[in-house]
Amino acid sequence: MTREELRDQLFAPVLQWTRLGRQSSRLMTASTAVLSYRSRRLLRAGAISRQADWDEVALMTREKVEVPIEAATAMAVAAVPAVRQFWTHAGLSMLACTSDTLSLAGSRSADDFRERQVALCTTLINASVGWCRLFGTVAEIAGQGVSPVLRQVEANAERLARH
């Protein structure tokens, strides 16, 4: 693995977390617009008397149940392969590190020791890159959960802005 490839693989989780941050920022902005619109509308109306206001309350209530369930389902579906990947990586990394460490301990000459030391270092770097990738996977799973909420909130903000 070249230095550039290593850099790219170590930097990928930063980009994944940045993407999640942008998603969260959009969610907060759209949520503020929806809350502002709905609050002003309800305050101006006083008691809910128009059918349109009751329809909006019914829509809000349904969304409060449906969207979190959709978000939780999306995260659960995304988590299954991630958990499998985690345990596979953990097991293979432990086996490889143990094997290379025992091989290093069994070196018979200085040259043999150097070669086996390089192999162990390569294994440790590959294990570290794998752990770094798994860290980015957490951001992807969270993004899967935020996505349905963001979609619904942005749709509400767009719909309510037209009224």
N, C-alpha and C positions, 0 to 999 in steps of 0.2 A: 504494500500500500504506500503510495507516494504521500508526501507532506500535504499536497493540495487535496488529495482524496480524504486524508485524515481530517484536515481542517473543515472540509465540506460536511463530513459526517458528524463532526462535533458541533458544527454551527446549525445544522438542521433543526434540532430541538428549540433553539432560540427563535427560529422563524416560526415554528409551530406555536410556541407560546405567544409570540407577537401577533399571529393571526387570531388566536383566542382573545387577546387583549383588544384588538380592533373590533371583533365581534361583540365583546362585552360593552365597548364604548358605544357602538351603534345601538345596542339594546338599551342602554341607559338613556341615550338621547331620545329614542323613539318612545320609551316608557314615560319620560317626562312630558312629552307632547300629548300622549294619550291621557295621562293623569290630569294634566292641565285642562284639556278640553272637556273631559267628563266631569271634572269637579266644577268648572265654571257653569257648565250646562245644568248640573243638578242644583247648584246654588241659585242660579237665576230662576229655575223652575219652582223652587220651594218644594212643595209636596209633588211627588211624581203623579202627574195627572194625564199627560199625553201618552198615546199608544206608542209613539216613537221612543219615549223615555223608558217605558216598560220593556220594549223590545231590546233596547240597549242594555238594560239591567239583566235581562234573560241571557243575552249574548255574553256579557261579562261573566255571569255565573257559570255558564256552560264552559267557557274558555278556561276558567279557573280550575276545572276538573280535567278537561280533555288534554290541554296542552302540557301540563306537568306529567301526565301519564305517558304521552307521546315522547316527551323528553327523556323520562326515565327508561322507557323501552329502547330508545335509540342508544342511550348510554350502555344499557345492559347488553344489547346486541354487539356494540363495538368492544365491550370489555371482554367478551368470551375469547376471541382470538388473541387479545392482548395478554390475558392471563395465561393462556397456553404458551404464547411466545415467551413470557416471563419465566415460567417454570422450565421450559426447554432450554432457554439461554442460561439460566442459573445452573441447571444440571450439567450441561455441556461445558460451561466455563469451569465449574468445580473439577470435573473430570480432567479437562485439558491442563488446568493449573497443577493439579496433583500429579498427573503423568509427567509433565515437564519438570516439576520440582524433583520428583524421584529420579528422573533421568539425569538431571543436573547433579544430584547427589552421587550418582553412580559413575561420574566422569572418571576416566583413567589417565587423562593427560591434560595439560594446559589448553591445547588446541581443542580437544574434545569438550572441555569445560566451556570455552568461549562459544563454540557452536551451539551447545545446549543452552547456554545463557541467552544467546540471541533468540533461540526458539521460545524460551520462557518469556522473554520480554515481548516478543510478537504476540504470544498468547495473551499476556496481560493487557496489551494495547487493544487487541480484538475484543477482549472481555469488557474493557472500559468503553469502547465504542458501542458495544451492544447495550450496556447499561444506559449510556447517554441516549441511544435511540428509544429505549423503553421510557425514559423520562419524557421524551417528546410525545410518545404514545398517550401519555396521561392527558396532555393538552388536546390531542385529537379526540379522545373520549369525551372530555369536557365540552369540546366544540360540537360534538354530535348531540349533546344534551342541550346546549344553548341554541342550536340551529332552529328547532321547532318554535321555541319561545320567541326568538328574534323574528322569524317569519311572521308569526301571528301579531306581534306588537307592531312591526312595520306595516303590515296590512291594515291594522286598526288605525294607526296614525295617518296613513294615506286616506282611508275611508272617512275618518272623522274630519280631516282637513277640508274635505269637499263640502261638508255641511255648513 
